[in-house]
Each structure stands twice: as C-alpha cells, then as structure tokens.
C-alpha cells in the first residue's frame, strides 16, 4: 500500500518489447491507465501510443480531443484522433452504435495490444445489465481481461481488479487531471441508471455485491469453454457452421450462438435465435436462406451456414484504364496491376466501352482458347461460391462481353499473350484474400 493507505495502480507490461495503444477518452479511468502504462513502458522498454475516438456527440467533444492531445504531448506519447460518423438510423441505439464505431477503430490499429480502462465497477454493472436482459453464460461471463479482435489485435483490460474509487483516489494522489463527460449523468442510458440509481441501494444492503458478481462472472467464464467445445463438435469450429438436422434444439442453439460469436455478431433474443436455428437447420436442401442480423447476412449453402456482409448493391462503374476502382467501403476495390504475359491484354482496353457491374444472369465466358463457352453460374458453382457471394462479385465487361470474373478468371479472347503488356485485375475487400 502507498502512503495514506492508497493502493497504487501498477500494471505489468504485456510482453517484452511490445507496442501498446491505449484507448484514451480523457476521462478519469483512461487517464489513470495512460499514466500507469506510461510508467510501465519506461520500465520495460515498450512503446506506448494512444488513440482518441471523436464521436462528435457532445458540444465538448473538440475540447476533449484537445485535452487528450495536450496530455499525450506532455508525456511524449503519440496520439491519433480518429473521427467517426454514427448512423443514428441503424436501429442499434446511440450507445451501441458508438461502441461499434470505437471497436472498429481498435480493430484497425497496427499495435499488437489495445488497452482499455474498464474497471471492476464497469464489470459488475455490465454483468448486472446482461442478467436484466436475460443473457446466456457468455454475456454473464462479463468482459475478459484479454481477447483478440478479428484474430489480430489483442484487446487488453488491465484495470479490472481495481474499483473506480481506487482509481480516483490514485489519480488525486498523483495530481492527475481529467475531463468529465456530461452524458455520464443522464439516466436515460441504462448503464448510468444502474450506476446512479441501483448501485447505491445495493451498496447499502449488499456491500460486496460487486465482488459476488465478479465471482459469478468467473464461474460463467469457466463454463463457457465447455459449451464452445460442444459447439465445435456440432460443426461450429470454423468459418462455416455445418448443419446437422439430427441435433436436438438446445445443441442447435448452442452451435448458432458459438457461430455468431466467432464472427463478432451480437447475440439475438431467445425467440430470434430459435427462428434463426429453425431456418438454417430445417430448410430444404435446395432452399436459399438469407437472414439479416447485426449488420451481416447469415446464409445457407451446401449444408453449411456462413456469414456475409449485409447485402449491398454492386454499382455499375465505367472503367477508363485507371489502376483502381473504388466500389465503396463494403465492396472494396478492383485494382489493375501492370503485368507482362498475364492479365487482360492492355491493347484491348483502349477501345470500346469498359465497365464493372454485378451479375444480371445469363453471362457466359470461355476460359481456355480451345475450351467451350460456359455459363458463369456453372463456373461459380464449381468453385463453391455461395449465392450471396456471387451477387457481390464485380464483373468486368467490354461492351456486352464478360471479360473477367473474380475467382474464375479472364475470358480467353481477352487474355494477355506471352511477353505482352497486361493489366492484372484483383478484387480486394478488407479482411479477405484478394481474388484475381
């Protein structure tokens, strides 16, 4: 214990030589975290950066960003201020939309670790809210101390053992400054209602309720891997979910939960989960199933479920020989790389109308000079592309002729000959391997 009985906030650096980014809002919790990590980095030879997500929701948002910039400059910490736009019509609600935007920023960070300032009180309040909402074990397990985002960045919460009171006492003992978010006092937000109305009553009657909820969350967290292992046995252990109609309803539901969680999607209500499982497991073998959920689309194809981005219409875009066509955030880009002896013959691209467009049906192409002309539908089926994936493909046309389909190839009459200059088309979408 430090002088005056204050428990100092001390954090061990996650790994020798690691680079850590702290999510820095400027509030009490993240300010304590920033300073604790700054001290740890100096002791371990690590590198500390920071990111401030500017939601633009408060009239004080610019002032908060300026405070964060000044604090990081004083500590010689690199700060990135990232402005995000929230879709108020998304149906998620403002809190959930803002959280989703923040985590998208964290997932895109180049550092190995992103540190967040959630503490013991946040954990207890979160578990209580999940119980009010009828959560399963995964929700009751609360926030893990560490987890990966999109299989790359480790989300790290080193303050979970500390209470907010301890953080504030520590901050005042060090003379730290922080900003206050006025929205934290608005009872319209569920978490604020629990914090200001429910928690004080529980403190008076059950003083150790936060510790009790933390133990319960720990037990739930220990039980969840057993259910995950069962879900893997039932077909949810990879990028797709194998659909075994012989599974009983509880195991179907468990497999669907694990499948959605592995793709970072929110858990549906029990009724919605049962409907999703019913459509996936009991549809006819040739039925086309497409279920929109949490900004994504769940589809069934060849006895397996898969997750696709929510349907976005592929635009028709003219191509005048530029090296990149931007299809929009959800659909990525089509890049044309200079090549020799491969790709589309560059000489052919200088005449006629060229454009990228979606499938309309009935497209045909011949891939080999002496091969036969075949339907694009059959070619895509042979390559195992699900119907939802086929609808999103950007196809390259020269007038009425299909020239290139991603993952299929280039029509023989447009293919570059040996030694000829060519343009090699690649379809790139974030998080997926490029298709040529």
Secondary structure, DSSP 4 states (H G I P E B T S, - for coil): --GGGPPP-----SSTT-EEEEE--SSHHHHHHHHHHHHHHHHHT-EEEEEEEE---STTHHHHHHHHHHHHHHTT-EEEEEE----TTSSS-HHHHHHHHHHHHHHT-SSSEEE----HHHHHHHHHHHHHTT--HHHHT---SEEEETTTEEEE-TTTTS-HHHHHHHHHHHT------GGGG-TTSHHHHIIIIIHHHHHHH-TTHHHHHHHHHHHHHHHHHHHHHHHIIIIISSSSEE--TTS-HHHHHHHHHHHHHHTTPPPPPHHHHHHHHHHHHHS-TT--EEEEETTEEEEEETTEEEEEEPP-PPPPEE-SS-SEEEEETTTEEEEEEEEESSSEEGGGGGSS-EEEE---S--EE--STTS--EEHHHHHHHTT--HHHHHT--EEEETTEEEEETTTEE-GGGBPPTT-EEEEEEEE-TTS--B-
